[in-house]
């Protein structure tokens, strides 16, 4: 009858088993640490991208609300009783003085606007009030001009009642200030055109907030639908389309990889990355602020003004800082792995030494017995 020889579990087997367990543990630490590193890196990149994207939201809300507010203000001004007094009766000093007082009061309450005017049907400035950032003042008769040759007058008089003209952001010829103009035609009770109300917006009021919204490793700017800078931390780059000569200060020149994606996007917001940068953007449609503004803008910018006139708020985050953080995560992983490996090697060495001593003692005991 066949008998199986019993398996003797001696010290050799114990040592081998310990070695196997130790190296298996080391392999587990390497594998688990690697996947943990990748997970942490992905979470970090995702967190940074969300932070970059969310970082421009407050700015976006501020700029996006601006056109609607301005459109409503222009319509409000066109209904002033002091203005209607001029539109429906022969102008006189008292009527003009009443309108000047109303205009002054309005500008004092709305520091984002720096010029408010009523022009009659011949484009003569009848009332003109300006705000210099500290005080509001009425421009005297000697300072009033005829604006018949200006584009804003001609375009506004082509509009119907309660339709609003909006000019692209640009630089005011008279003051070299960043400006956008909102205007609406006005009529007497018989429906006869009697000129326009025009409100000049001090665009630096919100453009400065874009210029200041810079953080280390990030650049925030506002561009037009053609890719030109409307607000940029380097003011020399702004409104290049209004200057003669070389107009290379635009997003196409500075960010060729991202420009087409941002400006041709069918989505109003988005984020993406290139090899060196992370981009997040929000599109702003000034012509969609109100029905009256949109209806007037159709006559100025075409049937779909939101496609022909829009702004884009862009945040560019350099990957240098991200790569440094990812490298630090990798270094932490390698340090942990090295430390764990050293500990396991020390344990292996100790087991080996103890096993060797145990065998030596055992051999010596056997010799003494024999």
LUMVOVO-712595 format. One record per residue (C-alpha): residue number from 1; residue in one letter; z, y, x. Coordinates in Angstrom, 2 decimals. Each point is the difference from the previous one (the first is absolute). Example, Ala and Ser with C-alpha at 12.3 -4.5 7.8 and 13.67 -1.06 7.14 Angstrom:
2
- i, aa, zz, yy, xx
- 1, a, 7.80, -4.50, 12.30;
- 2, s, -0.66, 3.44, 1.37;
// end
This chain:
370
- i, aa, zz, yy, xx
- 1, x, 0.00, 0.00, 0.00;
- 2, x, -0.99, 3.40, 1.31;
- 3, x, 2.85, 2.47, 0.61;
- 4, x, -0.62, 3.75, 0.51;
- 5, x, 1.67, 1.35, 3.07;
- 6, x, 2.47, 2.72, -0.99;
- 7, x, -0.90, 3.55, 1.06;
- 8, x, 2.56, 1.46, 2.38;
- 9, x, 0.44, 3.75, -0.38;
- 10, x, 1.05, 1.09, 3.50;
- 11, x, 0.45, 3.33, 1.75;
- 12, x, -3.71, 0.22, 0.88;
- 13, x, -0.91, 0.02, -3.63;
- 14, x, 2.61, 2.65, -0.70;
- 15, x, -1.40, 2.28, 2.71;
- 16, x, -3.60, -0.51, -1.16;
- 17, x, 1.02, 0.71, -3.59;
- 18, x, 1.78, 3.19, 1.03;
- 19, x, -3.08, 1.10, 1.94;
- 20, x, -2.26, -0.71, -2.96;
- 21, x, 2.27, 1.95, -2.35;
- 22, x, 0.23, 2.93, 2.37;
- 23, x, -3.74, 0.26, 0.58;
- 24, x, -0.65, -0.50, -3.70;
- 25, x, 2.39, 2.89, -0.69;
- 26, x, -1.81, 2.12, 2.59;
- 27, x, -3.35, -0.80, -1.62;
- 28, x, 1.46, 0.92, -3.38;
- 29, x, 1.28, 3.32, 1.36;
- 30, x, -3.41, 0.78, 1.52;
- 31, x, -1.89, -0.83, -3.21;
- 32, x, 2.45, 1.65, -2.38;
- 33, x, 0.29, 3.05, 2.22;
- 34, x, -3.78, 0.34, 0.20;
- 35, x, -0.45, -0.08, -3.77;
- 36, x, 2.98, 2.31, -0.42;
- 37, x, -1.58, 2.42, 2.48;
- 38, x, -3.30, 0.00, -1.91;
- 39, x, 1.82, 0.50, -3.29;
- 40, x, 2.01, 2.92, 1.38;
- 41, x, -3.10, 1.57, 1.53;
- 42, x, -1.89, -0.24, -3.30;
- 43, x, 2.97, 1.43, -1.91;
- 44, x, 0.28, 2.86, 2.48;
- 45, x, -3.72, 0.87, -0.19;
- 46, x, 0.11, -0.19, -3.80;
- 47, x, 3.08, 2.21, -0.07;
- 48, x, -1.61, 2.57, 2.30;
- 49, x, -3.20, 0.07, -2.07;
- 50, x, 2.01, 0.51, -3.20;
- 51, x, 2.01, 2.74, 1.69;
- 52, x, -3.18, 1.73, 1.18;
- 53, x, -1.52, -0.29, -3.45;
- 54, x, 3.10, 1.17, -1.86;
- 55, x, 0.48, 2.84, 2.47;
- 56, x, -2.84, 2.08, -1.47;
- 57, x, 0.97, -0.52, -3.65;
- 58, x, 2.23, 3.11, -0.28;
- 59, x, -2.77, 2.12, 1.52;
- 60, x, -2.55, -1.57, -2.31;
- 61, x, 2.10, 0.78, -3.08;
- 62, x, 0.40, 3.62, 1.04;
- 63, x, -3.71, 0.57, 0.70;
- 64, x, -1.20, -2.05, -2.96;
- 65, x, 2.06, 2.04, -2.50;
- 66, x, -1.25, 3.29, 1.38;
- 67, x, -3.47, 0.22, -1.71;
- 68, x, 1.40, -0.76, -3.44;
- 69, x, 2.65, 2.70, 0.31;
- 70, x, -2.49, 2.58, 1.23;
- 71, x, -2.52, -0.78, -2.75;
- 72, x, 2.70, 0.47, -2.65;
- 73, x, 1.08, 3.29, 1.62;
- 74, x, -3.54, 1.41, -0.08;
- 75, x, -0.35, -0.84, -3.69;
- 76, x, 3.40, 1.56, -0.69;
- 77, x, -1.04, 3.21, 1.75;
- 78, x, -3.24, 0.18, -1.98;
- 79, x, 2.04, 0.21, -3.22;
- 80, x, 2.33, 2.86, 0.99;
- 81, x, 0.34, 2.57, -2.75;
- 82, x, -0.33, 2.80, 2.55;
- 83, x, -3.36, -1.46, 1.08;
- 84, x, -1.18, -0.38, -3.59;
- 85, x, 0.82, 3.65, -0.55;
- 86, x, -2.53, 0.89, 2.72;
- 87, x, -2.59, -2.53, -1.15;
- 88, x, 0.01, 1.18, -3.61;
- 89, x, 0.28, 3.75, 0.37;
- 90, x, -1.08, 2.68, 2.39;
- 91, x, 1.91, -0.29, 3.27;
- 92, x, 2.62, 2.67, 0.51;
- 93, x, 2.67, 0.69, 2.56;
- 94, x, 2.80, -1.42, -2.15;
- 95, x, -1.82, -3.29, -0.66;
- 96, x, -0.84, -0.39, 3.68;
- 97, x, 3.59, 0.83, 0.97;
- 98, x, 1.33, -2.64, -2.42;
- 99, x, -2.29, -2.63, 1.54;
- 100, x, 1.07, 1.01, 3.52;
- 101, x, 3.66, -0.47, -0.99;
- 102, x, -0.74, -3.45, -1.46;
- 103, x, -1.97, -1.02, 3.08;
- 104, x, 2.80, 1.19, 2.31;
- 105, x, 2.60, -1.94, -1.95;
- 106, x, -2.11, -3.13, 0.14;
- 107, x, -0.53, 0.13, 3.78;
- 108, x, 3.70, 0.59, 0.62;
- 109, x, 0.77, -3.24, -1.86;
- 110, x, -2.81, -1.98, 1.67;
- 111, x, 0.04, 0.44, 3.81;
- 112, x, -2.79, -2.58, 0.47;
- 113, x, -2.50, 2.62, -1.23;
- 114, x, -0.82, 3.04, 2.07;
- 115, x, -2.69, 1.80, -1.97;
- 116, x, -0.59, 0.46, -3.73;
- 117, x, -2.88, 2.03, -1.43;
- 118, x, -1.77, 0.97, -3.17;
- 119, x, -3.70, 0.81, 0.49;
- 120, x, -2.04, 1.47, -2.83;
- 121, x, -3.46, -1.19, -1.06;
- 122, x, -1.64, 2.08, 2.77;
- 123, x, 2.25, -1.70, 2.62;
- 124, x, 2.06, 3.15, 0.57;
- 125, x, 3.61, -0.67, 0.94;
- 126, x, 2.03, 1.69, -2.74;
- 127, x, 3.44, -1.33, 0.92;
- 128, x, 0.87, -1.57, 3.34;
- 129, x, 3.46, -1.11, 1.07;
- 130, x, 0.88, -1.59, 3.36;
- 131, x, 3.04, -1.82, 1.39;
- 132, x, 0.53, 0.06, 3.79;
- 133, x, 2.74, -2.61, 0.07;
- 134, x, 2.79, 2.52, -0.50;
- 135, x, -1.06, 2.61, -2.50;
- 136, x, -2.59, 0.37, -2.73;
- 137, x, -2.08, 3.15, -0.26;
- 138, x, -2.68, 1.51, -2.19;
- 139, x, -3.17, 0.96, 1.82;
- 140, x, -0.93, 3.62, -0.68;
- 141, x, -3.32, 1.07, -1.44;
- 142, x, -1.31, 0.78, 3.48;
- 143, x, 0.51, -3.63, 1.02;
- 144, x, -1.87, -1.53, -2.94;
- 145, x, -3.49, -1.40, 0.63;
- 146, x, -3.02, -1.41, -1.79;
- 147, x, -0.39, -3.79, 0.49;
- 148, x, -3.31, -0.58, -1.72;
- 149, x, -1.49, -1.64, 3.10;
- 150, x, 2.86, -2.48, 0.33;
- 151, x, -0.67, -3.60, -0.98;
- 152, x, 3.25, -0.34, -1.92;
- 153, x, -0.94, 2.81, -2.41;
- 154, x, -3.49, -1.28, -0.71;
- 155, x, 1.16, -3.58, -0.56;
- 156, x, 2.98, 0.93, -2.17;
- 157, x, -2.05, 2.20, -2.33;
- 158, x, -2.27, -3.01, -0.66;
- 159, x, 2.95, -1.89, -1.51;
- 160, x, 1.15, -0.11, -3.60;
- 161, x, 3.39, 1.10, -1.31;
- 162, x, 2.92, -2.02, 1.45;
- 163, x, -2.21, -1.62, 2.61;
- 164, x, 1.31, 0.40, 3.53;
- 165, x, -1.77, 0.69, 3.27;
- 166, x, 1.51, -1.52, 3.14;
- 167, x, -1.22, 0.82, 3.47;
- 168, x, 0.15, -2.42, 2.91;
- 169, x, 2.82, 0.63, 2.44;
- 170, x, -1.12, 2.45, 2.64;
- 171, x, 0.89, 3.16, 1.88;
- 172, x, 0.14, 3.34, -1.77;
- 173, x, -2.51, 2.47, 1.47;
- 174, x, 2.37, 2.94, -0.44;
- 175, x, 3.27, -1.50, 1.28;
- 176, x, -0.98, -3.08, 2.08;
- 177, x, 2.49, -1.93, -2.13;
- 178, x, -0.49, -3.55, -1.25;
- 179, x, -0.87, 0.48, -3.64;
- 180, x, -1.21, -1.66, -3.18;
- 181, x, -1.05, 2.05, -3.00;
- 182, x, 0.48, -0.80, -3.67;
- 183, x, -1.73, 2.16, -2.58;
- 184, x, -0.90, 0.03, -3.67;
- 185, x, -2.21, 2.30, -2.06;
- 186, x, 1.59, 2.24, -2.63;
- 187, x, -1.43, 1.17, -3.32;
- 188, x, 0.85, 2.53, -2.66;
- 189, x, 0.72, -0.93, -3.61;
- 190, x, -3.73, 0.08, -0.78;
- 191, x, -0.71, -2.59, 2.67;
- 192, x, -1.67, 2.44, 2.36;
- 193, x, 0.52, -0.64, 3.75;
- 194, x, 2.25, 2.59, 1.58;
- 195, x, 0.34, -1.21, 3.54;
- 196, x, 2.28, -2.51, 1.72;
- 197, x, 3.58, -0.65, 1.02;
- 198, x, 0.21, -1.37, 3.55;
- 199, x, 3.04, -1.38, 1.78;
- 200, x, -0.09, -0.39, 3.79;
- 201, x, 2.20, -2.85, 1.14;
- 202, x, 1.80, 0.26, 3.31;
- 203, x, -1.04, -3.49, 1.07;
- 204, x, 2.17, 0.14, 3.12;
- 205, x, 2.89, -0.24, -2.46;
- 206, x, -0.61, -3.76, -0.19;
- 207, x, -2.25, -0.50, 3.04;
- 208, x, 2.91, 0.99, 2.25;
- 209, x, 1.98, -2.91, -1.39;
- 210, x, -2.78, -2.35, 1.13;
- 211, x, -0.05, 1.61, 3.44;
- 212, x, 3.77, -0.45, 0.32;
- 213, x, 0.05, -3.60, -1.26;
- 214, x, -0.43, -1.46, 3.48;
- 215, x, 2.21, -2.71, 1.47;
- 216, x, -0.03, -1.59, 3.43;
- 217, x, -2.95, -2.35, 0.26;
- 218, x, -1.51, 1.26, -3.28;
- 219, x, -2.58, 2.62, -0.98;
- 220, x, -0.33, 1.32, -3.56;
- 221, x, -2.94, 2.10, -1.16;
- 222, x, -1.98, 1.03, -3.08;
- 223, x, -3.80, -0.27, -0.03;
- 224, x, -2.80, 1.01, -2.35;
- 225, x, -2.49, -2.39, -1.58;
- 226, x, -2.30, 0.70, 2.97;
- 227, x, 2.64, -0.95, 2.55;
- 228, x, 0.92, 3.50, 1.20;
- 229, x, 3.63, 0.85, 0.67;
- 230, x, 1.70, 2.23, -2.56;
- 231, x, 3.45, -0.44, 1.55;
- 232, x, 0.67, -1.44, 3.46;
- 233, x, 2.81, 0.30, 2.57;
- 234, x, -2.61, 1.64, 2.25;
- 235, x, -1.05, 3.02, -2.08;
- 236, x, -3.05, 0.57, 2.20;
- 237, x, -1.56, -3.05, -1.62;
- 238, x, 0.26, 1.37, -3.54;
- 239, x, -2.92, 1.31, -2.11;
- 240, x, -2.58, -0.79, 2.67;
- 241, x, -2.68, 0.01, -2.71;
- 242, x, 0.43, 3.77, -0.34;
- 243, x, -0.73, 0.75, 3.66;
- 244, x, -3.30, 0.19, 1.78;
- 245, x, -0.99, -2.28, 2.82;
- 246, x, 1.46, -3.39, 0.79;
- 247, x, 1.94, -1.44, -2.95;
- 248, x, 1.34, -3.18, 1.57;
- 249, x, 3.54, 0.58, -1.25;
- 250, x, -0.07, -2.61, -2.75;
- 251, x, 1.26, -3.48, -0.72;
- 252, x, -3.39, -1.56, 0.79;
- 253, x, 0.26, 1.19, 3.57;
- 254, x, 3.73, -0.65, 0.51;
- 255, x, 0.33, -3.33, -1.84;
- 256, x, -3.47, -1.58, -0.18;
- 257, x, 1.34, -3.47, -0.87;
- 258, x, 1.97, 1.20, -3.01;
- 259, x, -1.92, 3.01, -1.34;
- 260, x, -2.60, -1.86, -2.06;
- 261, x, 2.62, -2.31, -1.51;
- 262, x, 2.20, 2.90, -1.08;
- 263, x, -2.71, 2.28, -1.40;
- 264, x, -2.15, -2.65, -1.66;
- 265, x, 2.92, -1.87, -1.53;
- 266, x, -0.19, -0.69, -3.74;
- 267, x, 3.79, -0.11, -0.11;
- 268, x, 2.21, 3.07, -0.23;
- 269, x, 2.45, -1.38, 2.54;
- 270, x, 0.12, -2.64, 2.68;
- 271, x, 1.14, -1.11, 3.43;
- 272, x, -1.65, -1.92, 2.80;
- 273, x, 0.22, -0.43, 3.74;
- 274, x, -2.28, 0.06, 3.01;
- 275, x, 0.70, -1.29, 3.50;
- 276, x, 1.92, 3.13, 0.95;
- 277, x, 1.13, 1.69, -3.23;
- 278, x, 1.30, -0.43, -3.53;
- 279, x, -1.56, 2.19, -2.70;
- 280, x, 1.34, 0.83, -3.43;
- 281, x, -1.64, 2.44, -2.39;
- 282, x, 0.23, 1.53, -3.47;
- 283, x, -2.95, 1.71, -1.66;
- 284, x, 0.61, 3.18, -1.98;
- 285, x, -2.32, 1.19, -2.76;
- 286, x, 0.59, 3.70, -0.76;
- 287, x, -2.66, 0.05, -2.72;
- 288, x, 1.82, -2.61, -2.09;
- 289, x, 3.13, 2.08, -0.40;
- 290, x, -0.83, 1.12, -3.56;
- 291, x, -2.80, -0.28, -2.51;
- 292, x, -0.87, 3.70, 0.29;
- 293, x, -0.15, -0.23, 3.78;
- 294, x, -2.08, -3.17, -0.10;
- 295, x, -2.42, 1.44, -2.54;
- 296, x, -0.56, 3.10, 2.12;
- 297, x, -0.28, -2.06, 3.19;
- 298, x, -2.84, -2.06, -1.50;
- 299, x, -2.13, 3.15, 0.00;
- 300, x, 0.95, 0.81, 3.60;
- 301, x, 0.10, -3.38, 1.75;
- 302, x, -2.26, -2.06, -2.28;
- 303, x, 0.46, -2.58, -2.74;
- 304, x, 2.69, -1.92, 1.91;
- 305, x, 1.94, 2.67, 1.88;
- 306, x, 2.66, -2.47, 1.13;
- 307, x, -2.68, -1.74, 2.10;
- 308, x, -1.33, 3.23, 1.51;
- 309, x, 3.27, 1.83, 0.61;
- 310, x, 3.24, -1.63, 1.06;
- 311, x, 2.59, 0.07, 2.75;
- 312, x, 1.54, -2.89, 1.92;
- 313, x, 3.52, 0.01, 1.41;
- 314, x, 0.02, -2.25, 3.07;
- 315, x, 2.77, -1.40, 2.19;
- 316, x, -0.95, -1.54, 3.36;
- 317, x, 2.68, -2.03, 1.77;
- 318, x, -0.57, -1.02, 3.60;
- 319, x, 0.62, -3.65, 0.75;
- 320, x, 1.55, 0.74, 3.40;
- 321, x, 3.46, 0.26, -1.54;
- 322, x, -0.59, -3.07, -2.15;
- 323, x, -1.24, -2.00, 2.98;
- 324, x, 3.08, 1.03, 1.97;
- 325, x, 2.25, -1.23, -2.81;
- 326, x, -1.95, -3.27, -0.27;
- 327, x, 0.28, -0.44, 3.76;
- 328, x, 3.77, 0.53, -0.23;
- 329, x, 0.18, -2.71, -2.68;
- 330, x, -1.96, -2.31, 2.28;
- 331, x, 2.31, 0.81, 2.93;
- 332, x, 3.04, -0.75, -2.17;
- 333, x, -1.56, -3.34, -0.91;
- 334, x, -0.72, -0.85, 3.64;
- 335, x, 3.52, 1.01, 1.03;
- 336, x, 1.49, -2.19, -2.70;
- 337, x, -2.29, -2.87, 0.97;
- 338, x, 0.81, 0.39, 3.68;
- 339, x, 3.73, 0.13, -0.69;
- 340, x, -0.18, -3.08, -2.24;
- 341, x, -2.09, -1.85, 2.58;
- 342, x, 2.44, 0.82, 2.78;
- 343, x, 2.95, -1.20, -2.09;
- 344, x, -1.78, -3.27, -0.80;
- 345, x, -0.99, -0.52, 3.64;
- 346, x, 3.61, 0.59, 1.05;
- 347, x, 1.15, -2.58, -2.55;
- 348, x, -2.68, -2.44, 1.25;
- 349, x, 1.17, 0.54, 3.57;
- 350, x, 3.64, -0.50, -0.98;
- 351, x, -0.84, -3.19, -1.89;
- 352, x, -1.96, -1.24, 2.99;
- 353, x, 2.87, 0.79, 2.39;
- 354, x, 2.58, -1.59, -2.29;
- 355, x, -2.20, -3.09, -0.47;
- 356, x, -0.48, -0.28, 3.74;
- 357, x, 3.74, 0.32, 0.65;
- 358, x, 0.76, -2.49, -2.75;
- 359, x, -2.41, -2.52, 1.53;
- 360, x, 1.48, 0.56, 3.46;
- 361, x, 3.52, -0.57, -1.26;
- 362, x, -1.08, -3.06, -1.91;
- 363, x, -1.71, -1.45, 3.07;
- 364, x, 3.07, 0.65, 2.13;
- 365, x, 2.27, -1.73, -2.51;
- 366, x, -2.27, -3.07, -0.04;
- 367, x, 0.04, -0.20, 3.77;
- 368, x, 3.76, 0.13, 0.10;
- 369, x, 0.25, -2.80, -2.54;
- 370, x, -2.28, -2.21, 2.05;
// end
